[in-house]
């Protein structure tokens, strides 16, 4: 098992390093135009990948729905995004209860284009909201975005390393038998250490610590959400865009759930 883990890490490492350099390099430059361009590009790729995985054709009603959401965000900007992010966060809270209910729904599918549009726009709008409208009490918002991204990556890495090494107890075996309770605890442990460290050095406020920790479970919820959609389609990866990692949904599933929740909670708490 150790050899297989080592082999998987080596296979994933080049693409992972490239992504890290690209994303954290953009954050280091603190250029809003560059980051917003990157966000919009990622949103386009997420929509494209969702539609490619769907077995149903997109129709005029769905295109109108998508365009209307974009036009509303342009016309009403912050007020519309506030409402939209509340709705998307509500979806993730409801889905967390759905996971525990052990039920199935045809609405949770790559064939549901409305759902894909809502979730991708929720992710994109939350990032735009953070960059343009959020206020973290004199804490650099680019640093906050770095922490959110790094936290979610740490949760994923910790869950993978611990789960692959000692994981034995699947949390939701009917959705993803390889994801274990031990892995989840490992991911949480990695994040708690990181957040505690930057708080100890006064780099973030206690309010932000609370928001980061409360939103952390949604990293795993987003992961399970995509796993459920892939299981419904009997596929391993959402695509092959990123060598060793799969598609862009495979890499961003956790972030897509965490970022809207983080923005909602930060508006309420900080």
N, C-alpha and C positions, 0 to 999 in steps of 0.2 A: 504493500500500500504506500509506503514511503517513496518508493521509486516512481510510482504512478503520480503521486502528488508533486514530486520534484519535476517530472516531465511536463505536467500540466502547467506548472508555474513558469517553466522555461518557454512553453508555447505561448502563454499569454503575455509574457513580459514585454516584448518589443512594442506591441500595439498599445499596451497599458502605459508605457513610458512616453510614447508619442502623444497619447491623449492627455497625459498629465502636463507635458511641456506646453501643449497647445492651450489647454484651458487655464492653467495657472499662470502661463505667460501672459495671456490676455488680461487676467485679473491684476497681475503685477503692473502692467502698463496703465491700468485704471482709465482706459479710453472707453467711454460709454458707447460711442458710435461703433467701435470695433466689437464690443461685447454684444450689443443689440443685433448687429449683423450676424454674429455667430449664433445667437439665440433664434433668430428668424430662420436661419439656414437649418438648424437642428429641428425646428418645428416642421419645416417642409419635409425633411427626411423622415420624421416620425409619421406624418400623415401618409407619405408615399409608401412606407413600409406596411402600415396598417392596411391600406387599400390593396396592396399586392398580396397580403395574406388572406384577404376576404374572398369569398366565393360568390358574393353578390355584387352586381354592377351598381356603380354610383348613378343616381338619377338627378333630375333637375331640382326636385324638392330638397334633396340633401345638399346640393351645391348652393341653393338659395339660403338654406339654414346656415351654412358655413359663412357665406359672404355677409349675411345679415349680422352675425356675431362680430365679424371684423369691423363692419361699418359702425355698429353701436359703440365699439371700443374706441373708434376714432372720433366719433361725434361727442360721446359722453365721457370718454377717458376715465378718470379716477372713479367717478360715481358708478359707472357701469362695471368697472373692474372690481370694485368693492363687492358689489352684488354677485358678480360672476364667481369670484373666489370663495365667497360664502357658500354658494351652491356646490362648487366642486369639492370644497372641504366637507360639506355635508355628505356628498357621495362617498368619500373615503371613510368617513365615520360609519355610515350605513354598511359599507362593504366589510368593515372590520367585524360588525355583528353578524353579517351574512356568512363570513368564514366560520364563525363559531356555530352557526345553525345547521351546518352540514346539508344544505339544500342546493338545488341546481336551478339555473335560470337561463333561458334562451337569449335574454337580453345581454348577458355577459359573453360576448363573442366578437371575434374580428369581423364578423358579418354585419355587426351593428355599427354602421358608419357614424351615426349620430353620437354614439358613445365615444368613438375614437376622436371625433372633432372636439367634443367637449373636454376630454382629458388632455389632449395636446394643447388646446388653447388655454386651458387652466394652467398648465405648466408654463407656457410661453408668457401669458399675462402676469403670472406671479413673479417671474423674473423681471419683466418690464416694470412691474409695480415696485419691486424692491429697489431697482436702480433709479427710478424717477420720483417715487412718492414716499418711500419708507424713511423713517427717521429713527436712528438708534442711539439718540442722546450722545452725540459727538464721537461715536464709534464709527470708524470708516466702513461704509456700506460695502466696499469691495472686499474688505477683510471679512465682513459678516458673510458675504456670498462664498468666499473661500472656505470659511468654517462649515457652512451648510454642505457644500459639495464634498469637502474632505471628510466630514462626519459620516456622510452616507457611504462614501467609498470605504472608510474604515469599518463600518458595520458590515459591508459586503465582504471585505477581505477577512475580517475576523471570523465571520460566520463560515466562510469557505475553509480557512485554515483549521479552525477548531473542529468544524463539522467533518472535514475530510480526515482529520487525525483521530479523533476520539468519539465522533458522533455515532450514536446507536439508537436514539429514540426519535423517530419521525414525529413532527408536530401535526402536520396535516398530510398523512401518507396517501390519501386518495388524490391529492393535488400534486404533491411533489415529495415522493418517498425519500429523496436524498437530502432534503432539508430537515435538520434535526434540532431538538431543543438545546442540545449541547452547542451546536453552531450558533443558534440565536443568542445564547448566553455569552458565547465568545465574542460575537459582534458587539453586544451591549458593553461588555467589559472593555474592549478596545476604545469605544467612544467615551465611556466614563473616564478612563485614564486621560485621554486627550483633552476633554472638556475641563476636567479638574485641573490639569496642568496650565492651560491658558487662563483659567480663572485665577489660579494662584499667582500668576504673573500680572494680574490686573489688566489683561488684554480684552476681556469682555465683562459685562455686568452680570450680577446674579440673576436679574430678570431674563437675560439672554440664555443663561445656563438652564433655567427652568424651561424656556421655550424649546431649546435644543433637545433636552431630555424627554419632554412630553411628546415632541414630534418624532422622536427616534423610532418608536414602534411602527410608524407608517412606512419606514424603509423596508421592513420585512413584509408589511401588508401589500405594498406595491409590487414586491418581488413575487409574492404568492398570487397576486392578481394576474400578472403576466403568465406565470406558470399555469394557471387555470385555463387561460385563453389558449396557450400552446397545447395543453393536454387535449382540449376540445378539438383541436385541429390535428392532433397526433404528430406534432413536430417538436424537434429538440431546440432549435433556435429560431428567432424571428427573422433572421436573414444571415448574410455572410459578409456584410460591409466591413466588419472589424475582425481581422484574422485572429483566431484563437478565442474570440469572445462572442461571435455571432453577429446579430443585428444591432441596430441602434436602440431598439426597445429593450433588448437584453441588457444593455449597459445603463439605460436611464430609467428603467421601470421603478426603482426605488426613489430616485429623484423626482419623478413625475408625481408621486404621492406626497413626498415630504415637503417640497417647496411651497405648495399652496397652503398646507397645514401650518407651516412655519410662519408664513406671512399673516395668516388669520390670527394665530396665537400672539404674534409679536404686536399686532395692532391692539389686541385686548390687554396684554400684560405690560408691555414696555411703555 
